């Protein structure tokens, strides 16, 4: 079980993320919310915490995104 769980959420056409009952956002779109959640999660990991990031799907359920997948996507966007 991770120390911290970041949940990227979509509510009333607004994207944000939650951590320990605190809301961060709004963000301009889904990807901006994901990037912000991962940036904060990376910072917390650097402090030695265990973290996970869950992203809300169109069905309302959440799925975990492994850090290596997000890092690969971020690298691809930077090089594009």
VOZATOR-223126 format. One record per atom (N, C-alpha, C): atom name; chain; x, y, z. Coordinates in pm, 1 decimal, decimal comma. Example, Ala and Ser with C-alpha at 12.3 -4.5 7.8 and 13.67 -1.06 7.14 Angstrom:
BEGIN
[N A [1319,0 -569,0 780,0]] [CA A [1230,0 -450,0 780,0]] [C A [1320,0 -330,0 780,0]] [N A [1285,0 -225,0 708,0]] [CA A [1367,0 -106,0 714,0]] [C A [1290,0 3,0 787,0]] 
end
This chain:
BEGIN
[N A [84,7 -117,7 0,0]] [CA A [0,0 0,0 0,0]] [C A [89,5 124,4 0,0]] [N A [68,6 216,1 -94,2]] [CA A [152,1 335,3 -101,8]] [C A [121,7 434,1 11,2]] [N A [221,9 517,0 41,3]] [CA A [201,8 623,8 140,5]] [C A [100,9 727,0 90,2]] [N A [105,4 754,3 -40,3]] [CA A [23,0 860,3 -98,4]] [C A [-38,6 812,3 -228,4]] [N A [-164,8 847,0 -249,6]] [CA A [-233,0 814,3 -374,3]] [C A [-286,7 943,4 -435,0]] [N A [-241,4 972,6 -554,6]] [CA A [-287,3 1088,6 -630,1]] [C A [-396,7 1040,8 -723,9]] [N A [-512,7 1105,5 -719,5]] [CA A [-625,3 1066,7 -805,2]] [C A [-657,2 1180,9 -900,0]] [N A [-634,1 1158,8 -1028,9]] [CA A [-668,8 1258,3 -1130,6]] [C A [-817,5 1241,8 -1158,1]] [N A [-893,3 1349,5 -1139,0]] [CA A [-1039,2 1341,6 -1145,5]] [C A [-1097,2 1442,8 -1243,7]] [N A [-1212,4 1406,9 -1297,5]] [CA A [-1289,0 1493,3 -1386,9]] [C A [-1425,4 1512,8 -1324,0]] [N A [-1459,0 1638,9 -1295,0]] [CA A [-1585,7 1667,6 -1228,1]] [C A [-1641,6 1795,9 -1285,8]] [N A [-1763,3 1790,8 -1336,9]] [CA A [-1831,8 1905,9 -1394,9]] [C A [-1742,8 1978,8 -1495,5]] [N A [-1685,8 1903,8 -1588,9]] [CA A [-1600,6 1956,2 -1696,6]] [C A [-1471,6 2021,4 -1647,7]] [N A [-1427,2 1987,3 -1527,9]] [CA A [-1302,8 2042,0 -1473,7]] [C A [-1211,0 1926,1 -1435,9]] [N A [-1083,6 1938,2 -1475,0]] [CA A [-982,8 1837,7 -1440,0]] [C A [-898,5 1887,4 -1324,4]] [N A [-868,4 1796,7 -1233,5]] [CA A [-781,6 1827,7 -1120,8]] [C A [-728,5 1698,3 -1063,1]] [N A [-660,5 1707,9 -948,6]] [CA A [-621,6 1585,5 -879,3]] [C A [-639,3 1603,4 -730,1]] [N A [-661,3 1490,6 -664,6]] [CA A [-681,6 1488,8 -519,2]] [C A [-567,6 1414,1 -453,3]] [N A [-531,9 1462,5 -336,9]] [CA A [-432,9 1397,1 -252,9]] [C A [-474,7 1420,7 -108,7]] [N A [-502,0 1312,5 -36,8]] [CA A [-537,8 1322,3 105,3]] [C A [-648,8 1423,7 130,5]] [N A [-755,6 1413,9 54,5]] [CA A [-872,8 1500,8 68,5]] [C A [-845,0 1647,1 37,2]] [N A [-736,4 1675,7 -31,6]] [CA A [-707,7 1811,1 -79,9]] [C A [-719,0 1809,2 -231,6]] [N A [-777,7 1914,1 -286,4]] [CA A [-798,5 1923,0 -430,7]] [C A [-697,1 2019,7 -490,2]] [N A [-636,0 1982,2 -602,5]] [CA A [-542,6 2066,2 -675,0]] [C A [-599,0 2088,2 -814,9]] [N A [-610,0 2210,8 -857,0]] [CA A [-664,3 2241,9 -988,3]] [C A [-741,4 2371,4 -979,7]] [N A [-815,5 2407,5 -1078,8]] [CA A [-842,0 2332,1 -1201,2]] [C A [-725,6 2342,6 -1300,5]] [N A [-722,1 2246,3 -1391,4]] [CA A [-622,4 2244,0 -1498,0]] [C A [-694,3 2256,2 -1631,2]] [N A [-624,1 2303,2 -1732,1]] [CA A [-687,5 2333,9 -1861,5]] [C A [-743,2 2210,3 -1931,8]] [N A [-681,7 2093,0 -1904,7]] [CA A [-730,1 1970,5 -1967,5]] [C A [-678,3 1849,1 -1890,4]] [N A [-717,6 1732,5 -1937,4]] [CA A [-681,5 1607,2 -1871,2]] [C A [-530,9 1590,4 -1861,2]] [N A [-459,5 1615,2 -1971,1]] [CA A [-315,4 1593,3 -1971,5]] [C A [-244,2 1687,5 -1875,3]] [N A [-289,7 1810,3 -1864,1]] [CA A [-228,5 1904,4 -1771,1]] [C A [-246,5 1856,7 -1626,2]] [N A [-362,5 1800,5 -1595,4]] [CA A [-386,2 1747,0 -1461,0]] [C A [-298,0 1626,0 -1434,3]] [N A [-283,2 1539,0 -1534,3]] [CA A [-196,5 1421,4 -1519,6]] [C A [-52,0 1465,5 -1498,6]] [N A [-4,7 1559,5 -1580,4]] [CA A [132,5 1607,6 -1567,6]] [C A [158,2 1668,8 -1430,0]] [N A [62,3 1747,2 -1381,1]] [CA A [78,0 1809,8 -1249,5]] [C A [78,8 1704,6 -1138,1]] [N A [-7,9 1605,7 -1148,4]] [CA A [-11,7 1500,2 -1046,7]] [C A [119,4 1422,3 -1045,1]] [N A [171,9 1389,6 -1163,6]] [CA A [298,4 1316,8 -1169,0]] [C A [415,3 1402,3 -1121,7]] [N A [413,7 1530,3 -1150,3]] [CA A [521,0 1618,0 -1102,8]] [C A [524,4 1618,8 -949,9]] [N A [408,2 1630,5 -888,7]] [CA A [401,3 1628,7 -742,5]] [C A [437,8 1491,4 -688,5]] [N A [393,3 1385,9 -755,0]] [CA A [426,6 1249,8 -711,7]] [C A [577,6 1225,4 -720,3]] [N A [641,1 1275,0 -827,6]] [CA A [787,6 1260,5 -839,2]] [C A [859,0 1330,7 -724,4]] [N A [810,0 1449,4 -689,7]] [CA A [870,1 1524,3 -578,4]] [C A [857,8 1445,0 -447,7]] [N A [742,1 1386,8 -425,0]] [CA A [720,9 1308,8 -302,6]] [C A [804,9 1180,8 -303,5]] [N A [820,0 1119,0 -421,1]] [CA A [905,9 999,5 -431,6]] [C A [1050,1 1034,3 -398,7]] [N A [1094,8 1151,0 -442,5]] [CA A [1231,7 1194,9 -414,2]] [C A [1253,8 1212,1 -264,5]] [N A [1146,4 1237,4 -191,2]] [CA A [1153,0 1248,8 -44,6]] [C A [1150,2 1112,1 22,7]] [N A [1138,0 1005,4 -57,1]] [CA A [1137,4 870,2 -1,8]] [C A [1000,4 811,5 23,1]] [N A [894,7 880,0 -20,9]] [CA A [758,6 829,3 -2,9]] [C A [724,7 730,8 -113,9]] [N A [634,9 637,3 -85,2]] [CA A [581,6 551,3 -189,7]] [C A [451,7 614,4 -238,1]] [N A [437,4 624,0 -369,5]] [CA A [321,9 692,7 -426,7]] [C A [262,9 611,2 -540,7]] [N A [138,0 640,9 -572,2]] [CA A [75,3 588,1 -692,9]] [C A [-13,6 697,3 -750,0]] [N A [-32,7 692,3 -880,9]] [CA A [-120,1 787,2 -949,3]] [C A [-230,9 707,7 -1016,8]] [N A [-354,5 744,8 -986,9]] [CA A [-472,5 683,0 -1046,2]] [C A [-541,7 786,7 -1133,8]] [N A [-585,6 744,3 -1251,0]] [CA A [-652,3 835,0 -1343,7]] [C A [-795,2 787,8 -1365,0]] [N A [-888,8 881,1 -1351,0]] [CA A [-1030,1 848,9 -1368,8]] [C A [-1060,7 830,4 -1517,1]] [N A [-1127,2 721,4 -1548,2]] [CA A [-1167,2 693,1 -1685,4]] [C A [-1305,3 746,7 -1715,0]] [N A [-1345,9 733,2 -1838,6]] [CA A [-1477,4 783,2 -1879,5]] [C A [-1592,1 710,1 -1810,3]] [N A [-1564,9 588,9 -1760,0]] [CA A [-1667,1 513,1 -1688,1]] [C A [-1673,8 549,4 -1540,0]] [N A [-1587,9 642,5 -1496,1]] [CA A [-1586,3 683,8 -1355,9]] [C A [-1491,5 603,4 -1269,7]] [N A [-1442,1 490,3 -1322,5]] [CA A [-1346,9 408,5 -1248,2]] [C A [-1206,0 464,7 -1259,6]] [N A [-1116,6 414,0 -1176,7]] [CA A [-978,7 460,9 -1176,3]] [C A [-885,3 350,0 -1221,5]] [N A [-776,9 388,8 -1289,6]] [CA A [-673,2 292,3 -1325,6]] [C A [-538,1 351,9 -1287,0]] [N A [-450,7 264,6 -1242,1]] [CA A [-316,0 307,2 -1203,8]] [C A [-230,4 323,0 -1329,0]] [N A [-144,7 423,6 -1328,9]] [CA A [-49,9 443,9 -1438,2]] [C A [89,9 431,0 -1380,9]] [N A [166,1 329,8 -1424,2]] [CA A [302,3 313,4 -1374,8]] [C A [389,6 433,1 -1411,8]] [N A [482,3 466,0 -1324,8]] [CA A [568,6 581,4 -1347,4]] [C A [646,6 570,6 -1476,9]] [N A [695,5 452,0 -1511,7]] [CA A [777,1 441,3 -1633,1]] [C A [696,2 475,8 -1757,8]] [N A [567,2 444,3 -1759,4]] [CA A [484,3 480,2 -1874,8]] [C A [468,5 631,3 -1885,2]] [N A [447,1 697,7 -1773,8]] [CA A [429,8 842,9 -1775,0]] [C A [560,1 911,3 -1814,9]] [N A [673,5 861,8 -1767,2]] [CA A [801,6 922,0 -1802,8]] [C A [827,7 907,4 -1952,0]] [N A [792,7 792,8 -2010,7]] [CA A [809,8 773,5 -2154,7]] [C A [721,1 869,9 -2232,7]] [N A [597,8 889,4 -2189,1]] [CA A [505,6 982,9 -2257,9]] [C A [556,0 1125,1 -2247,1]] [N A [602,2 1164,1 -2128,2]] [CA A [652,2 1300,0 -2109,4]] [C A [774,7 1324,6 -2196,6]] [N A [863,2 1227,2 -2206,6]] [CA A [981,0 1240,3 -2291,4]] [C A [944,2 1253,5 -2438,7]] [N A [844,2 1177,2 -2481,1]] [CA A [799,9 1184,0 -2620,9]] [C A [739,2 1320,5 -2652,1]] [N A [662,6 1378,4 -2558,2]] [CA A [604,1 1511,0 -2580,1]] [C A [711,6 1618,6 -2586,6]] [N A [815,1 1606,9 -2501,7]] [CA A [923,0 1705,8 -2501,9]] [C A [1002,7 1703,0 -2631,7]] [N A [1021,9 1583,2 -2689,8]] [CA A [1102,7 1572,2 -2810,4]] [C A [1021,9 1601,0 -2937,8]] [N A [889,1 1606,8 -2925,9]] [CA A [804,7 1630,8 -3044,2]] [C A [803,4 1776,8 -3083,9]] 
end
